[in-house]
Amino acid sequence: MDLGLTGARVAVTGGASHIGRAIVLALAAEGAGLAILDRDAAQAERTAAEAMDRGAAMAAVIPADLADHAAAATACATALERLGGIDVLVANVGWNRPAFFLDTPPEDWDQLLHVNLTACMSAVRAVLPEMVDQGHGAIIATASTAAFGEPRQGVYAAAKAGVVAFIRTIAQEYGRHGVRANLVAPGLTLPEEPDTMGANSLWQDRAAIMNDAQVDYVARKTPLRRLTKAEDIANAVLFLASDRAARQVTGQLITVSGGFAMR
């Protein structure tokens, strides 16, 4: 099926590494024009080069710390200028350090909330007026199965649950303007190769995220008996980004976890 994304103008926040990278490359293969917004400029440049090789109409790199509202607004304004508008926003920035709630110091709360929730809100706030003016647009935000409640994920879970509620509210408020807003919720998704993530990726310290025993537990408890790959998330994003495939889909959350979480 032709998804109709050739020439679509797409901004991907957190698009340099891992899941964001897979999303960028999947959109590139559809012929979209891309802006990669990420604080890791070096990794973003590598991803942009690969995107051009895959068939992207363009691949602009816009370095920014999306957790800072002013920086996010400036970066999204630059993306609008470079792309000539934005048809699709993929709000994918995320960060986590799993720990039981009483072991999560309050000084970490702000970072978890800003990176996972505020960065999404800032990006949407920056591009939404353009989408309203042009009468169409698709917003896809990366949530997490943690949003349903998971041990060792207290503040992260709260932030991602906030993303779910926020995006569904956007869908309700701006659907009348032709804007669709949806979410994907990845299950455990491990990087497969070192070159798929940059130096700033949280997965550089995998032991701080999840040890081998925990990974094995997730695999055993997953009905499909396999872990989610970044490409699985990217394929769900392609569906939601396409007005041809998902014209009547808004306010929805697609959980991509092999059945580990069913909502």
C-alpha positions as MATLAB code, in Angstrom:
seq = 'MDLGLTGARVAVTGGASHIGRAIVLALAAEGAGLAILDRDAAQAERTAAEAMDRGAAMAAVIPADLADHAAAATACATALERLGGIDVLVANVGWNRPAFFLDTPPEDWDQLLHVNLTACMSAVRAVLPEMVDQGHGAIIATASTAAFGEPRQGVYAAAKAGVVAFIRTIAQEYGRHGVRANLVAPGLTLPEEPDTMGANSLWQDRAAIMNDAQVDYVARKTPLRRLTKAEDIANAVLFLASDRAARQVTGQLITVSGGFAMR';
ca = [
       0.000    0.000    0.000;
       1.228    3.460   -0.895;
       0.994    5.383    2.375;
       1.035    8.739    0.614;
       4.006   10.010    2.603;
       6.181   10.922   -0.370;
       7.154   14.549    0.096;
       5.444   14.788    3.487;
       7.172   17.271    5.777;
       8.017   15.484    9.003;
       9.751   16.635   12.182;
      11.053   13.909   14.501;
      12.194   14.928   17.972;
      14.742   12.587   19.489;
      15.290   11.279   15.980;
      19.004   10.519   16.129;
      19.172    7.247   18.028;
      17.460    3.910   18.553;
      13.662    4.159   18.158;
      13.855    7.711   16.789;
      16.449    6.637   14.248;
      14.278    3.713   13.122;
      11.333    6.081   12.694;
      13.421    8.498   10.623;
      14.695    5.716    8.357;
      11.222    4.245    7.864;
       9.868    7.652    6.865;
      12.879    8.194    4.615;
      12.078    4.989    2.738;
       8.610    6.448    2.059;
      10.201    9.547    0.507;
       9.344   12.011    3.268;
      11.252   15.214    3.912;
      12.679   15.117    7.410;
      13.907   17.376   10.183;
      15.770   15.539   12.944;
      15.666   17.438   16.233;
      18.084   16.024   18.784;
      20.707   17.186   21.257;
      23.218   14.669   19.814;
      24.213   16.492   16.643;
      26.883   13.985   15.635;
      24.543   10.999   15.797;
      21.803   13.012   14.101;
      24.137   13.740   11.196;
      24.868   10.030   10.802;
      21.154    9.234   10.849;
      20.443   12.023    8.360;
      23.056   10.673    5.940;
      21.529    7.216    6.131;
      18.062    8.706    5.656;
      19.168   10.328    2.410;
      20.557    6.991    1.254;
      17.161    5.423    2.019;
      15.300    7.922   -0.160;
      14.403   10.900    2.024;
      13.411   14.041    0.118;
      15.637   15.922    2.576;
      17.091   15.343    6.030;
      17.864   18.454    8.044;
      19.598   18.221   11.412;
      18.524   20.700   14.072;
      20.506   20.331   17.326;
      18.440   21.170   20.413;
      17.720   20.137   23.977;
      13.986   19.556   23.654;
      13.527   19.424   27.436;
      14.074   23.198   27.465;
      10.879   24.914   26.344;
      12.559   27.909   24.707;
      15.053   25.684   22.891;
      12.256   23.386   21.724;
      10.245   26.310   20.384;
      13.247   27.672   18.502;
      14.152   24.253   17.087;
      10.601   23.595   15.889;
      10.451   27.046   14.298;
      13.672   26.205   12.463;
      12.181   22.891   11.338;
       9.121   24.712    9.997;
      11.376   27.041    8.051;
      13.674   24.332    6.707;
      10.838   22.025    5.664;
       8.520   24.771    4.451;
       5.859   23.596    6.897;
       5.130   20.498    8.940;
       2.592   17.848    8.037;
       3.655   15.297   10.654;
       5.241   15.675   14.078;
       6.724   12.635   15.805;
       7.354   13.583   19.439;
       9.784   10.895   20.478;
      12.106   12.409   23.091;
      12.472   10.224   26.172;
      14.792    9.340   29.037;
      14.613    6.990   32.001;
      16.537    5.603   34.960;
      14.409    2.805   36.485;
      14.336    2.656   40.262;
      11.807    2.103   43.010;
      10.067    5.347   43.897;
      11.747    5.808   47.292;
      15.105    5.331   45.565;
      14.358    8.056   43.010;
      15.612   11.366   44.446;
      13.344   14.386   43.942;
      16.082   16.115   41.965;
      15.600   13.408   39.301;
      11.870   14.046   39.082;
      12.247   17.303   37.204;
      14.467   15.772   34.536;
      12.158   12.789   34.069;
       9.103   15.023   33.802;
      10.748   17.626   31.551;
      12.313   15.147   29.117;
       9.341   12.804   28.868;
       6.350   15.143   29.205;
       7.327   18.787   28.818;
       9.412   18.106   25.682;
       6.355   16.563   24.024;
       4.114   19.443   25.046;
       6.629   22.032   23.862;
       7.000   20.437   20.437;
       3.241   20.159   19.968;
       2.749   23.758   21.077;
       5.315   24.905   18.521;
       3.868   23.134   15.471;
       0.144   23.056   16.234;
      -0.656   26.597   15.029;
       0.822   25.745   11.612;
      -1.264   22.574   11.406;
      -4.425   24.438   12.393;
      -3.767   27.138    9.788;
      -3.186   24.622    7.005;
      -6.192   22.513    8.046;
      -4.377   19.205    8.468;
      -1.631   17.486   10.383;
      -0.700   14.304   12.193;
       0.928   14.172   15.614;
       2.355   10.907   16.920;
       3.859   10.783   20.406;
       5.910    7.992   21.908;
       4.421    6.863   25.206;
       5.398    3.630   26.979;
       3.811    0.538   28.452;
       5.025    2.026   31.741;
       2.143    4.485   31.415;
      -0.135    1.640   32.525;
       1.901    1.242   35.739;
       5.101   -0.788   36.116;
       7.452   -1.412   39.044;
      10.602    0.739   39.172;
       9.014    3.289   36.829;
       7.109    5.636   39.160;
       8.023    9.095   37.883;
       8.641    7.905   34.315;
       5.243    6.187   34.352;
       3.588    9.372   35.581;
       5.250   11.374   32.802;
       4.260    8.930   30.079;
       0.709    8.680   31.410;
       0.685   12.455   31.168;
       1.744   12.197   27.526;
      -1.190    9.847   26.855;
      -3.716   12.190   28.471;
      -2.183   15.239   26.782;
      -2.245   13.794   23.263;
      -5.800   12.536   23.657;
      -6.819   16.026   24.750;
      -5.134   17.513   21.684;
      -7.070   15.035   19.530;
     -10.334   16.194   21.086;
      -9.568   19.905   20.891;
      -8.086   20.142   17.391;
      -9.711   17.363   15.394;
     -12.145   19.968   14.063;
      -9.138   21.582   12.360;
      -8.107   18.380   10.594;
      -5.376   17.507   13.106;
      -5.034   13.865   14.132;
      -3.128   13.041   17.338;
      -2.182    9.496   18.360;
       0.344    7.537   20.397;
       2.528    4.469   20.235;
       3.488    2.698   23.466;
       6.609    0.575   23.033;
       7.354   -2.362   25.237;
      10.947   -3.195   26.103;
      12.943   -2.323   22.987;
      16.683   -2.959   23.120;
      19.155   -1.411   20.669;
      20.491   -4.095   18.352;
      23.730   -2.496   17.209;
      26.042    0.093   18.815;
      25.856    2.356   15.768;
      22.079    2.765   16.195;
      22.585    5.003   19.213;
      24.739    7.996   19.978;
      26.939    8.841   22.923;
      24.052   10.531   24.748;
      21.668    7.582   24.482;
      20.391    6.288   27.820;
      21.131    2.787   26.483;
      24.857    3.469   26.627;
      24.490    2.405   30.255;
      22.191   -0.554   29.699;
      22.888   -2.018   33.144;
      21.237    1.051   34.675;
      18.075    0.335   32.678;
      17.617   -3.422   32.782;
      19.824   -6.416   33.536;
      19.848   -9.730   31.657;
      17.577  -11.461   34.148;
      14.966   -8.735   33.767;
      15.198   -8.918   29.981;
      14.696  -12.691   30.128;
      11.647  -12.199   32.356;
      10.042   -9.828   29.851;
      10.736  -12.222   26.977;
       9.150  -15.142   28.868;
       6.079  -13.097   29.772;
       5.552  -11.810   26.220;
       2.882  -13.847   24.380;
       4.714  -13.577   21.048;
       7.920  -14.745   22.796;
      10.081  -12.071   21.229;
      11.179   -8.611   22.247;
      10.047   -5.544   20.377;
      12.433   -4.085   17.801;
      12.772   -0.421   16.945;
      11.471   -1.195   13.449;
       8.224   -2.482   14.969;
       7.647    0.919   16.554;
       8.554    2.686   13.315;
       5.988    0.682   11.352;
       3.239    1.704   13.777;
       4.310    5.333   13.385;
       4.118    5.029    9.591;
       0.528    3.821    9.865;
      -0.502    6.664   12.153;
       1.348    9.268   10.060;
      -0.488    8.264    6.877;
      -3.726   10.039    6.068;
      -4.480    7.232    3.637;
      -4.092    4.418    6.158;
      -5.256    6.208    9.309;
      -7.536    8.970    8.022;
     -10.172    8.253   10.678;
      -7.813    7.375   13.538;
      -7.246    9.927   16.283;
      -6.894    9.907   20.037;
      -5.716    6.299   19.945;
      -2.802    4.459   21.536;
      -1.180    1.507   19.783;
       0.745   -0.707   22.183;
       3.661   -2.408   20.456;
       4.952   -4.940   22.959;
       4.279   -8.412   21.565;
       1.339   -8.638   23.938;
       3.363   -7.977   27.116;
       0.933   -5.122   27.832;
      -2.617   -5.260   26.514;
      -4.670   -2.082   26.739;
];
